[in-house]
Amino acid sequence: MNETQTPPAGGGNLVFFVTTARGAIPLGGARISLYNYIKEDMPHRGDVQFSVVSGDDGKTRMLKLFAPQKDESLSPGTPLPYATYNAEVELEGYYTQYFVGVQVFDGVTSVQSINLVPLPENGRTNSVTPDGEQFFETGPNDLGPGEEEA
């Protein structure tokens, strides 16, 4: 590649939608930090890429993120067709939540729904989640061929 060429880059979009009461009430003011996915680095697992705040409607602005191009994953032995990121969601009065392995696909706008759980009225966490944190991990997609019909 010569110096005037730029490497090919894919990209996808990600929007966070923050609510409470099982999705019934949108929450503004939640801070979402988006990290590169690195499995060994808990809980943040990577460097901060973006930090956004949800609006009154509970939604963040659309984040344009790197994702491998679709055509790079069409042959065996090529990388997965998505990039993975991690997110930390914080809002005063609510448990902090971590989302691990959020997938972003080339040419797709994904919406990551977040349902924050309020802390007890005394502001202290309970014995079930003593740190006031909750983790959600997205497993890898099964992108292989489906089962054949008999």
N, C-alpha and C positions, 0 to 999 in steps of 0.2 A: 504494500500500500504506500503510495507516495504522500507527501506532506499535505497536499491539498484535499485529499479524500478524508472523510470522517467515517468512523466505524458505524455500521448499521445499528440502529437502536429501536427497540420496540417500546411500547408504553401503554399503560392502562390508567384508569382513573379510580379513585377511591373517595367515597363520601361516608362520613360517620353520622349516624342518627341516634342521638342520646335521648332516652326517655326514662320514666319511672312508672310504677303502678302497672307493670307488665305491658308497657308500650302505650298506655293510655294518656300519659302526660309528658309532653316534650320538655326537655331541660336545657335552658340556656346557661352559658357560663362554664360548662364542663371543659377542662383542659385535656386535650388528647396529644400525647407525645408519640410519634411514630419512629420506630427504630429499625435498623437493618436486622435481619434474622441471623443470629449466631447461636446455635443450640447450647453451647457450653457456658454462655454468659447469662446467668439468671440474676434478677428477674427481667432486666431490661434487654439483655441479649443483643447488644450492638450499639452503634452510634446513632444519636438522634438525627433524623432526616428532616422532620417537620414537627412543628408544634402549632396546633390550631385550637380555637375555642368555638364551641357550639353556639349558634345564634338562638334567638328566642323561639324559633321553630324546632330547636333540637338538632338541626343539621349544621355540619361544617361546610366550608367551601370545598370545592372539588380539588383533590390533590392529584397532580399528574406525576405518575411514578414510573420508574423503569420496570419493564417486564420483557422477557425474551420474545423475539418475534415469533409469530405462529409458525412460519415456514421453517424455522430452525428446529422444530420438534417433530417433524414429519417422518424422520428416518429412525430406525432402531439405533440405540446407543447415543442419542442426542439428549440435550438437557430437557428437564421438565418444561412444559409450556407456560409456566407461571413463575413469578417471583414471590418470595414470602417476606413478610414484615411482621413486626410485633408492635403492639400498642399498649400504652398505659393511659387509663382514664381516671381523672381525679375531679371531684367536686366536693366542696365543703359540705359536711352533713351526710355524706354517702360513702359507702365502702369503695376503696380504690379497686379497680378491676384491671387485669392484664389479659390481653389477647395475644396468643402465641401462634405464629404461622398463618397470619392473614394472607390469603392468596390474591394476587393481582395478575390478570391476564391481559395480553396484548389486545388493544382495540375494544376493551370492555370497561364499562363503568360499573363498579361494584359498590354496594351499600352494606356497610357493617353496622348492624343494629346493636345497640348497647342498652341494656335495661339496668340502670343503677338501683341498688338497694339502699334505702335510708338507714343510717345508724340509729340505734335506740335513742329515745328522747334525752337520756342522760349524756349522750355523746360518746359513750364508751362502747367498745366492741363487746360482743358476747363470747362465751367460751367456745362456740363452734368455730368462729374465725377470729382468733385472738389478735391477729395483726390488722384486722380491718381490711384485708385484701382478698380478692377472689381471682382465680386463674381460669382461663378458658383456652384450650389448645385445639387448633384446627388440625386434623389428621391429613396426611397426604391423600390426594385424589386417586381413585382407582381409574386410571385413564386407559386401561387395557380394553380389549374387545369384550363385549358382553357375552353371557352364556348363550350358546347356540340352542335354538328351539329343537325339540325332539320330533 
